[in-house]
Amino acid sequence: MTNFVPTPSVPAPDIVRCAYMEIVVTDLAKSREFYVDVLGLHVTEEDENTIYLRSLEEFIHHNLVLRQGPIAAVAAFAYRVKSPAEVDAAEAYYKELGCRTERRKEGFTKGIGDSVRVEDPLGFPYEFFYETEHVERLTQRYDLYSAGELVRLDHFNQVTPDVPRGRAYLEDLGFRVSEDIKDSDGVTYAAWMHRKQTVHDTALTGGNGPRMHHVAFATHEKHNIIQICDKMGALRISDRIERGPGRHGVSNAFYLYILDPDGHRIEIYTQDYYTGDPDNPTITWDVHDNQRRDWWGNPVVPSWYTEASLVLDLDGNPQPVIVREEKSEMAVTVGADGFSYTRKDETGEAAEGFKLGAQV
């Protein structure tokens, strides 16, 4: 394990929730078609280079920023903090860590005021803000409501080589762990961490990083997710459905993973559970339990483990990707046929291949 990130002497900023992500796309028109026409996100504002989008229940200016650029990547994982003073706290916290910071009183995007962006110890571009322009919350605009309506930004998922290091750093930042995946040798493969009272605001997935695994939007019900699948099928873009629909073991949520025109992964997510009590227990899954990622035991496609989006530094350059040295979840759970190993049977033996993989 690499050295842990030191704990600053100054207080961590009081984070409320994940609030928005800024992603760079290479064809703004194609991305607009995907996020607005297919997924139904609502346009708050747009110009020739940038589109600001929000989900149905959001009242801040945006949950997602699409910015035209030369390379597909993520420019910011943005968190809202509890008060203006917490932006000062975030700046002081990361300066003590020796991280590069940039403060803009006018904000980095439209609709967002005083904020600080940092290159955090894991290499991710984090933003912290409080001031924001309020816009119409569309909760009762049933004339705009679609059958697959996205109602909230739910979480981020970050790929990092050393999950325990990232976990300790985020715990210092005030995140709490709801669930994790480990093996009998003590290797941690993933951890789910929250500030709001749900399973996670961000998750750490072990792999080559820093990279963005996915950004997730919630729906009210699982039938909304099925409608998105039907719509993508009708539009003959079913090849953009990477995984699901299904039910997670971790988080218990119903899920769907899809890819935007640049390959950025979007999860559609619903029906996880409340985590707000101070003694909410952490659930640990065995990496060899084939129900951890899909409650029905369906295999995880290899691309879900290997593909992810680059992240940018504060100058807009891609951060170098560091190779994970510990065992990978894919290596210990996916067989040569591309299908998941099952968990061990009563004799202690683990079969190779699962469902369709064992039949061909």
VOPAGU-2260 file (C-alpha; in pm, 1 decimal, decimal comma):
REM VOPAGU-2260
SITE   aa  ch    i         X         Y         Z
SITE  MET   A    0       0,0       0,0       0,0
SITE  THR   A    1     125,2     346,7     -78,4
SITE  ASN   A    2     163,1     613,9     188,0
SITE  PHE   A    3    -160,4     754,6     322,3
SITE  VAL   A    4    -255,4    1115,7     258,5
SITE  PRO   A    5    -171,8    1317,2     573,1
SITE  THR   A    6    -458,7    1455,6     780,2
SITE  PRO   A    7    -453,7    1838,8     776,5
SITE  SER   A    8    -463,6    2030,0    1103,8
SITE  VAL   A    9    -736,0    2262,2     972,1
SITE  PRO   A   10   -1101,8    2147,3     958,3
SITE  ALA   A   11   -1230,1    1976,6     646,3
SITE  PRO   A   12   -1500,0    2161,4     450,1
SITE  ASP   A   13   -1855,3    2064,6     540,7
SITE  ILE   A   14   -1976,0    1898,5     219,4
SITE  VAL   A   15   -2349,9    1868,4     156,1
SITE  ARG   A   16   -2362,2    1652,5    -157,1
SITE  CYS   A   17   -2224,9    1586,7    -501,9
SITE  ALA   A   18   -2370,4    1867,8    -713,3
SITE  TYR   A   19   -2248,6    1868,4   -1071,6
SITE  MET   A   20   -1990,7    1731,9   -1311,7
SITE  GLU   A   21   -1823,6    1919,9   -1594,5
SITE  ILE   A   22   -1727,0    1698,2   -1884,1
SITE  VAL   A   23   -1548,7    1777,6   -2207,0
SITE  VAL   A   24   -1707,3    1636,4   -2522,4
SITE  THR   A   25   -1570,9    1634,6   -2875,2
SITE  ASP   A   26   -1898,5    1693,2   -3062,1
SITE  LEU   A   27   -2137,1    1918,5   -2873,1
SITE  ALA   A   28   -2429,0    1862,3   -3112,5
SITE  LYS   A   29   -2409,6    1483,2   -3078,1
SITE  SER   A   30   -2379,4    1512,0   -2700,8
SITE  ARG   A   31   -2679,8    1744,0   -2686,5
SITE  GLU   A   32   -2884,5    1491,6   -2881,1
SITE  PHE   A   33   -2785,9    1217,7   -2637,9
SITE  TYR   A   34   -2834,3    1400,6   -2308,5
SITE  VAL   A   35   -3136,2    1612,5   -2404,6
SITE  ASP   A   36   -3323,7    1421,6   -2674,2
SITE  VAL   A   37   -3252,6    1068,5   -2549,4
SITE  LEU   A   38   -3208,9    1106,2   -2172,6
SITE  GLY   A   39   -3436,3    1408,1   -2130,9
SITE  LEU   A   40   -3212,7    1631,5   -1917,6
SITE  HIS   A   41   -3336,1    1990,7   -1915,9
SITE  VAL   A   42   -3137,0    2275,3   -2069,4
SITE  THR   A   43   -3085,4    2564,1   -1828,2
SITE  GLU   A   44   -2863,4    2761,7   -2063,5
SITE  GLU   A   45   -2645,0    2701,7   -2367,4
SITE  ASP   A   46   -2412,9    2872,3   -2613,0
SITE  GLU   A   47   -2199,6    2756,1   -2902,9
SITE  ASN   A   48   -1939,2    2593,7   -2675,2
SITE  THR   A   49   -2124,4    2488,1   -2357,9
SITE  ILE   A   50   -2455,0    2334,8   -2247,9
SITE  TYR   A   51   -2579,4    2353,3   -1888,4
SITE  LEU   A   52   -2820,0    2073,8   -1796,0
SITE  ARG   A   53   -3023,8    1982,8   -1490,8
SITE  SER   A   54   -3250,6    1703,5   -1375,2
SITE  LEU   A   55   -3618,6    1744,4   -1294,8
SITE  GLU   A   56   -3595,0    1807,2    -919,4
SITE  GLU   A   57   -3285,4    2029,3    -922,1
SITE  PHE   A   58   -3307,7    2396,5    -824,0
SITE  ILE   A   59   -2941,6    2494,3    -865,4
SITE  HIS   A   60   -2829,2    2608,7   -1208,9
SITE  HIS   A   61   -2705,4    2273,1   -1336,8
SITE  ASN   A   62   -2605,8    1914,9   -1257,0
SITE  LEU   A   63   -2407,1    1856,3   -1573,6
SITE  VAL   A   64   -2194,8    2081,3   -1793,8
SITE  LEU   A   65   -2105,6    1972,7   -2146,9
SITE  ARG   A   66   -1812,2    2169,1   -2283,5
SITE  GLN   A   67   -1674,5    2139,8   -2635,4
SITE  GLY   A   68   -1309,8    2043,9   -2638,6
SITE  PRO   A   69   -1037,6    1851,0   -2822,4
SITE  ILE   A   70   -1034,9    1543,0   -2598,9
SITE  ALA   A   71   -1310,7    1367,6   -2406,0
SITE  ALA   A   72   -1240,1    1400,7   -2033,9
SITE  VAL   A   73   -1373,9    1524,3   -1700,3
SITE  ALA   A   74   -1290,8    1878,7   -1590,6
SITE  ALA   A   75   -1455,5    1883,6   -1247,0
SITE  PHE   A   76   -1626,5    1672,2    -981,5
SITE  ALA   A   77   -1817,0    1949,2    -801,2
SITE  TYR   A   78   -1950,3    1936,2    -445,1
SITE  ARG   A   79   -2177,2    2185,6    -275,8
SITE  VAL   A   80   -2068,4    2290,5      73,5
SITE  LYS   A   81   -2284,6    2408,5     362,7
SITE  SER   A   82   -2199,4    2781,5     362,1
SITE  PRO   A   83   -1973,9    3039,1     192,9
SITE  ALA   A   84   -1721,7    2997,5     475,2
SITE  GLU   A   85   -1676,9    2632,2     377,9
SITE  VAL   A   86   -1525,4    2738,6      45,2
SITE  ASP   A   87   -1254,4    2912,6     248,4
SITE  ALA   A   88   -1218,8    2593,3     451,7
SITE  ALA   A   89   -1175,5    2383,3     137,6
SITE  GLU   A   90    -906,6    2614,9       5,1
SITE  ALA   A   91    -714,7    2608,0     335,3
SITE  TYR   A   92    -752,5    2230,4     366,1
SITE  TYR   A   93    -602,8    2153,6      27,4
SITE  LYS   A   94    -331,4    2415,6      56,1
SITE  GLU   A   95    -212,7    2245,3     373,8
SITE  LEU   A   96    -210,2    1916,8     183,0
SITE  GLY   A   97      19,5    2081,8     -71,6
SITE  CYS   A   98    -233,9    2044,1    -353,0
SITE  ARG   A   99    -263,9    2291,8    -634,6
SITE  THR   A  100    -569,1    2515,0    -589,7
SITE  GLU   A  101    -742,0    2785,1    -793,1
SITE  ARG   A  102   -1006,4    3020,7    -651,3
SITE  ARG   A  103   -1252,8    3215,6    -865,4
SITE  LYS   A  104   -1495,5    3453,4    -698,9
SITE  GLU   A  105   -1705,0    3455,9   -1017,6
SITE  GLY   A  106   -1703,5    3077,1   -1042,7
SITE  PHE   A  107   -1570,3    2842,1   -1307,6
SITE  THR   A  108   -1903,7    2792,1   -1483,5
SITE  LYS   A  109   -2217,0    2998,6   -1538,3
SITE  GLY   A  110   -2464,1    2986,6   -1251,7
SITE  ILE   A  111   -2198,7    2907,4    -988,1
SITE  GLY   A  112   -2039,6    3177,3    -769,8
SITE  ASP   A  113   -1730,6    3182,1    -549,1
SITE  SER   A  114   -1562,6    2843,1    -572,5
SITE  VAL   A  115   -1229,7    2668,5    -546,4
SITE  ARG   A  116   -1096,5    2392,7    -769,5
SITE  VAL   A  117    -816,4    2164,2    -659,2
SITE  GLU   A  118    -600,7    1886,4    -795,4
SITE  ASP   A  119    -663,6    1649,8    -507,2
SITE  PRO   A  120    -412,8    1396,5    -366,7
SITE  LEU   A  121    -556,3    1121,2    -589,0
SITE  GLY   A  122    -521,5    1336,9    -902,5
SITE  PHE   A  123    -888,5    1428,8    -942,4
SITE  PRO   A  124   -1017,2    1779,5   -1021,1
SITE  TYR   A  125   -1249,1    1858,3    -729,4
SITE  GLU   A  126   -1456,3    2175,8    -695,7
SITE  PHE   A  127   -1622,0    2316,6    -383,2
SITE  PHE   A  128   -1888,5    2589,8    -398,4
SITE  TYR   A  129   -2185,1    2730,3    -212,6
SITE  GLU   A  130   -2310,1    3027,6    -415,6
SITE  THR   A  131   -2535,4    2929,7    -703,5
SITE  GLU   A  132   -2810,6    3074,2    -917,1
SITE  HIS   A  133   -3149,8    2926,0    -833,3
SITE  VAL   A  134   -3364,8    2814,2   -1125,3
SITE  GLU   A  135   -3713,6    2672,1   -1153,7
SITE  ARG   A  136   -3749,4    2334,3    -986,5
SITE  LEU   A  137   -3949,4    2130,7   -1237,9
SITE  THR   A  138   -4101,3    1883,7    -990,7
SITE  GLN   A  139   -4459,2    1975,4   -1082,3
SITE  ARG   A  140   -4397,5    2043,2   -1450,0
SITE  TYR   A  141   -4573,1    1724,0   -1552,3
SITE  ASP   A  142   -4606,0    1865,7   -1901,8
SITE  LEU   A  143   -4227,6    1821,0   -1929,5
SITE  TYR   A  144   -4208,4    1485,1   -1751,5
SITE  SER   A  145   -4095,5    1190,9   -1964,1
SITE  ALA   A  146   -4145,9     819,3   -1903,0
SITE  GLY   A  147   -3772,2     781,0   -1835,0
SITE  GLU   A  148   -3732,6    1103,8   -1635,7
SITE  LEU   A  149   -3401,0    1165,9   -1458,3
SITE  VAL   A  150   -3483,3    1336,4   -1129,9
SITE  ARG   A  151   -3155,0    1383,7    -939,5
SITE  LEU   A  152   -2780,1    1366,0    -972,6
SITE  ASP   A  153   -2699,2    1075,3    -742,7
SITE  HIS   A  154   -2324,9    1009,0    -738,8
SITE  PHE   A  155   -1982,7     997,6    -900,3
SITE  ASN   A  156   -1756,7     692,7    -932,6
SITE  GLN   A  157   -1380,1     736,0    -944,6
SITE  VAL   A  158   -1115,0     486,7   -1057,1
SITE  THR   A  159    -801,6     494,2    -842,8
SITE  PRO   A  160    -513,9     246,2    -804,9
SITE  ASP   A  161    -508,1     241,4    -422,9
SITE  VAL   A  162    -858,2     220,8    -273,8
SITE  PRO   A  163    -751,3     214,8      96,4
SITE  ARG   A  164    -547,4     531,4      44,4
SITE  GLY   A  165    -839,1     703,3    -126,8
SITE  ARG   A  166   -1081,8     578,3     136,5
SITE  ALA   A  167    -876,2     719,2     425,2
SITE  TYR   A  168    -839,3    1054,2     246,4
SITE  LEU   A  169   -1214,5    1079,8     183,1
SITE  GLU   A  170   -1292,3     977,5     540,3
SITE  ASP   A  171   -1071,4    1265,1     658,2
SITE  LEU   A  172   -1275,0    1487,2     423,9
SITE  GLY   A  173   -1590,3    1382,0     611,0
SITE  PHE   A  174   -1721,9    1099,3     391,2
SITE  ARG   A  175   -1856,4     781,8     551,3
SITE  VAL   A  176   -1830,9     431,1     406,8
SITE  SER   A  177   -2159,0     251,8     338,8
SITE  GLU   A  178   -2030,0     -59,5     158,9
SITE  ASP   A  179   -1705,3    -206,6      30,3
SITE  ILE   A  180   -1568,0    -511,4    -153,8
SITE  LYS   A  181   -1272,3    -709,1     -15,5
SITE  ASP   A  182   -1116,8   -1053,7     -32,3
SITE  SER   A  183    -982,2   -1292,6     229,6
SITE  ASP   A  184    -628,6   -1158,7     175,0
SITE  GLY   A  185    -737,4    -810,9     282,2
SITE  VAL   A  186    -730,8    -652,5     -63,1
SITE  THR   A  187    -993,5    -378,8    -104,3
SITE  TYR   A  188   -1140,0    -354,7    -453,0
SITE  ALA   A  189   -1399,0     -78,9    -409,2
SITE  ALA   A  190   -1565,6     145,1    -150,2
SITE  TRP   A  191   -1890,3     346,4    -150,3
SITE  MET   A  192   -1880,1     676,6      40,6
SITE  HIS   A  193   -2147,4     931,1     124,3
SITE  ARG   A  194   -2219,1    1279,8     257,9
SITE  LYS   A  195   -2590,4    1295,0     183,8
SITE  GLN   A  196   -2806,9    1026,9     341,6
SITE  THR   A  197   -2791,5     769,9      63,1
SITE  VAL   A  198   -2543,9     493,7     -21,8
SITE  HIS   A  199   -2292,8     724,6    -188,7
SITE  ASP   A  200   -2196,3    1060,6    -326,4
SITE  THR   A  201   -1885,5     906,2    -472,9
SITE  ALA   A  202   -1735,2     559,2    -496,3
SITE  LEU   A  203   -1380,0     440,3    -537,5
SITE  THR   A  204   -1323,5     160,6    -787,8
SITE  GLY   A  205    -981,2      -2,7    -787,9
SITE  GLY   A  206    -806,7      26,1   -1123,8
SITE  ASN   A  207    -572,3     232,5   -1334,0
SITE  GLY   A  208    -634,3     596,0   -1247,3
SITE  PRO   A  209    -717,3     869,4   -1180,5
SITE  ARG   A  210   -1011,1     827,1   -1417,4
SITE  MET   A  211   -1387,3     880,7   -1402,0
SITE  HIS   A  212   -1576,5     552,5   -1406,3
SITE  HIS   A  213   -1925,4     701,2   -1424,9
SITE  VAL   A  214   -2163,6     973,6   -1319,8
SITE  ALA   A  215   -2508,5     860,6   -1205,6
SITE  PHE   A  216   -2855,7    1011,3   -1228,5
SITE  ALA   A  217   -3151,3     876,9   -1031,3
SITE  THR   A  218   -3503,4     799,8   -1149,2
SITE  HIS   A  219   -3812,6     760,3    -930,1
SITE  GLU   A  220   -3884,0     399,4   -1023,5
SITE  LYS   A  221   -3722,8     107,8   -1205,3
SITE  HIS   A  222   -3980,9     124,6   -1483,6
SITE  ASN   A  223   -3825,3     460,6   -1581,2
SITE  ILE   A  224   -3499,5     275,4   -1645,9
SITE  ILE   A  225   -3673,4      11,9   -1854,8
SITE  GLN   A  226   -3829,4     290,9   -2061,8
SITE  ILE   A  227   -3481,2     429,7   -2134,4
SITE  CYS   A  228   -3377,4      86,0   -2260,7
SITE  ASP   A  229   -3686,8      64,0   -2479,9
SITE  LYS   A  230   -3625,5     413,5   -2615,8
SITE  MET   A  231   -3262,1     339,8   -2699,0
SITE  GLY   A  232   -3371,3      21,0   -2872,1
SITE  ALA   A  233   -3631,1     208,1   -3075,9
SITE  LEU   A  234   -3366,5     462,3   -3177,4
SITE  ARG   A  235   -3136,7     175,5   -3282,6
SITE  ILE   A  236   -2866,3     278,7   -3036,4
SITE  SER   A  237   -2881,4     -32,5   -2819,0
SITE  ASP   A  238   -2506,0     -72,8   -2869,9
SITE  ARG   A  239   -2468,8     218,9   -2625,0
SITE  ILE   A  240   -2623,0       3,6   -2351,6
SITE  GLU   A  241   -2314,0    -140,5   -2184,9
SITE  ARG   A  242   -2456,1    -325,6   -1885,0
SITE  GLY   A  243   -2798,1    -391,5   -1735,2
SITE  PRO   A  244   -3069,9    -329,5   -1657,5
SITE  GLY   A  245   -3028,1    -515,7   -1333,5
SITE  ARG   A  246   -3028,2    -501,4    -955,8
SITE  HIS   A  247   -2703,4    -432,3    -770,7
SITE  GLY   A  248   -2603,4    -629,8    -465,1
SITE  VAL   A  249   -2394,1    -338,5    -339,3
SITE  SER   A  250   -2640,8     -49,7    -276,7
SITE  ASN   A  251   -2944,3    -268,9    -365,3
SITE  ALA   A  252   -3019,3     -19,3    -644,7
SITE  PHE   A  253   -3173,2     -97,6    -980,3
SITE  TYR   A  254   -2924,0      11,4   -1247,9
SITE  LEU   A  255   -2838,5      67,0   -1611,5
SITE  TYR   A  256   -2502,1     168,1   -1761,4
SITE  ILE   A  257   -2492,5     347,0   -2094,9
SITE  LEU   A  258   -2223,1     524,6   -2295,2
SITE  ASP   A  259   -2247,2     873,8   -2441,0
SITE  PRO   A  260   -2108,0     955,9   -2788,4
SITE  ASP   A  261   -1757,7    1005,5   -2643,2
SITE  GLY   A  262   -1767,9     692,0   -2429,3
SITE  HIS   A  263   -1834,3     870,2   -2099,5
SITE  ARG   A  264   -2025,2     619,6   -1885,1
SITE  ILE   A  265   -2360,7     722,5   -1736,6
SITE  GLU   A  266   -2542,4     516,6   -1477,7
SITE  ILE   A  267   -2919,7     540,3   -1436,0
SITE  TYR   A  268   -2994,6     441,3   -1078,8
SITE  THR   A  269   -3287,8     402,3    -839,9
SITE  GLN   A  270   -3404,6     248,1    -510,9
SITE  ASP   A  271   -3100,6     243,1    -285,6
SITE  TYR   A  272   -3145,5     299,3      89,7
SITE  TYR   A  273   -3112,9     551,0     376,1
SITE  THR   A  274   -2771,8     582,9     546,0
SITE  GLY   A  275   -2818,7     889,6     765,9
SITE  ASP   A  276   -2797,1     739,9    1115,3
SITE  PRO   A  277   -2457,9     791,0    1284,3
SITE  ASP   A  278   -2423,0     416,3    1346,3
SITE  ASN   A  279   -2524,9     309,1     997,9
SITE  PRO   A  280   -2331,7     -18,3     949,3
SITE  THR   A  281   -2078,2     -73,7     673,9
SITE  ILE   A  282   -2161,9    -374,5     455,9
SITE  THR   A  283   -1860,8    -570,3     330,1
SITE  TRP   A  284   -1892,6    -799,4      27,5
SITE  ASP   A  285   -1659,3   -1083,2     -68,4
SITE  VAL   A  286   -1512,6   -1014,3    -410,6
SITE  HIS   A  287   -1598,4   -1372,5    -507,7
SITE  ASP   A  288   -1967,8   -1330,8    -429,9
SITE  ASN   A  289   -2115,9   -1314,9    -779,4
SITE  GLN   A  290   -2417,9   -1124,6    -645,6
SITE  ARG   A  291   -2213,4    -823,6    -527,0
SITE  ARG   A  292   -2225,6    -637,0    -859,0
SITE  ASP   A  293   -2549,5    -787,7    -987,8
SITE  TRP   A  294   -2799,8    -931,1    -740,2
SITE  TRP   A  295   -2923,4   -1176,5   -1002,3
SITE  GLY   A  296   -2571,9   -1308,3   -1060,4
SITE  ASN   A  297   -2538,6   -1177,9   -1414,8
SITE  PRO   A  298   -2177,9   -1134,8   -1529,9
SITE  VAL   A  299   -2004,0    -798,8   -1546,7
SITE  VAL   A  300   -1880,9    -720,1   -1896,4
SITE  PRO   A  301   -1500,1    -672,7   -1906,2
SITE  SER   A  302   -1527,1    -319,1   -2052,4
SITE  TRP   A  303   -1699,8    -208,7   -1730,9
SITE  TYR   A  304   -1377,3    -286,5   -1544,4
SITE  THR   A  305   -1127,9    -156,5   -1800,2
SITE  GLU   A  306   -1280,6     150,6   -1967,5
SITE  ALA   A  307   -1310,5     492,6   -1800,2
SITE  SER   A  308   -1276,8     862,8   -1881,5
SITE  LEU   A  309    -960,6    1066,2   -1842,8
SITE  VAL   A  310    -959,2    1351,3   -1591,8
SITE  LEU   A  311    -798,5    1692,2   -1639,0
SITE  ASP   A  312    -564,8    1901,4   -1429,5
SITE  LEU   A  313    -640,3    2268,0   -1364,5
SITE  ASP   A  314    -469,1    2364,1   -1690,5
SITE  GLY   A  315    -698,2    2136,0   -1888,3
SITE  ASN   A  316    -436,3    1867,1   -1954,8
SITE  PRO   A  317    -509,4    1497,2   -1899,6
SITE  GLN   A  318    -371,8    1360,4   -1575,6
SITE  PRO   A  319    -128,6    1069,8   -1623,4
SITE  VAL   A  320    -283,7     730,5   -1549,1
SITE  ILE   A  321    -110,0     519,9   -1282,7
SITE  VAL   A  322    -135,5     141,0   -1308,3
SITE  ARG   A  323    -294,3     -44,1   -1014,9
SITE  GLU   A  324     -40,7    -278,5    -853,0
SITE  GLU   A  325    -279,4    -483,9    -640,1
SITE  LYS   A  326    -503,1    -756,4    -780,1
SITE  SER   A  327    -781,8    -636,6   -1006,9
SITE  GLU   A  328   -1143,2    -731,6    -948,3
SITE  MET   A  329   -1177,4    -839,9   -1310,2
SITE  ALA   A  330    -874,6   -1070,9   -1288,1
SITE  VAL   A  331   -1009,0   -1255,4    -986,1
SITE  THR   A  332   -1374,9   -1273,1   -1089,1
SITE  VAL   A  333   -1394,7   -1295,8   -1470,0
SITE  GLY   A  334   -1297,9   -1614,5   -1651,4
SITE  ALA   A  335   -1124,8   -1662,2   -1984,9
SITE  ASP   A  336   -1466,5   -1690,4   -2151,5
SITE  GLY   A  337   -1547,8   -1335,1   -2037,7
SITE  PHE   A  338   -1809,4   -1448,9   -1787,9
SITE  SER   A  339   -1801,9   -1431,1   -1409,1
SITE  TYR   A  340   -1678,9   -1704,9   -1181,4
SITE  THR   A  341   -1943,0   -1821,5    -939,3
SITE  ARG   A  342   -1884,9   -1818,7    -563,9
SITE  LYS   A  343   -1749,4   -2135,9    -407,0
SITE  ASP   A  344   -1982,4   -2431,4    -365,0
SITE  GLU   A  345   -2019,8   -2660,8     -63,5
SITE  THR   A  346   -1692,2   -2839,2    -145,8
SITE  GLY   A  347   -1496,2   -2513,6    -152,1
SITE  GLU   A  348   -1447,6   -2522,3    -528,5
SITE  ALA   A  349   -1536,1   -2227,5    -753,1
SITE  ALA   A  350   -1679,4   -2312,0   -1092,7
SITE  GLU   A  351   -1547,3   -2123,7   -1395,5
SITE  GLY   A  352   -1805,0   -1963,9   -1619,8
SITE  PHE   A  353   -2155,2   -1855,6   -1532,8
SITE  LYS   A  354   -2492,1   -1876,6   -1704,9
SITE  LEU   A  355   -2439,2   -1827,6   -2080,3
SITE  GLY   A  356   -2062,3   -1856,6   -2038,4
SITE  ALA   A  357   -2100,2   -2213,8   -1912,1
SITE  GLN   A  358   -2330,5   -2311,8   -2197,8
SITE  VAL   A  359   -2127,4   -2218,3   -2505,8
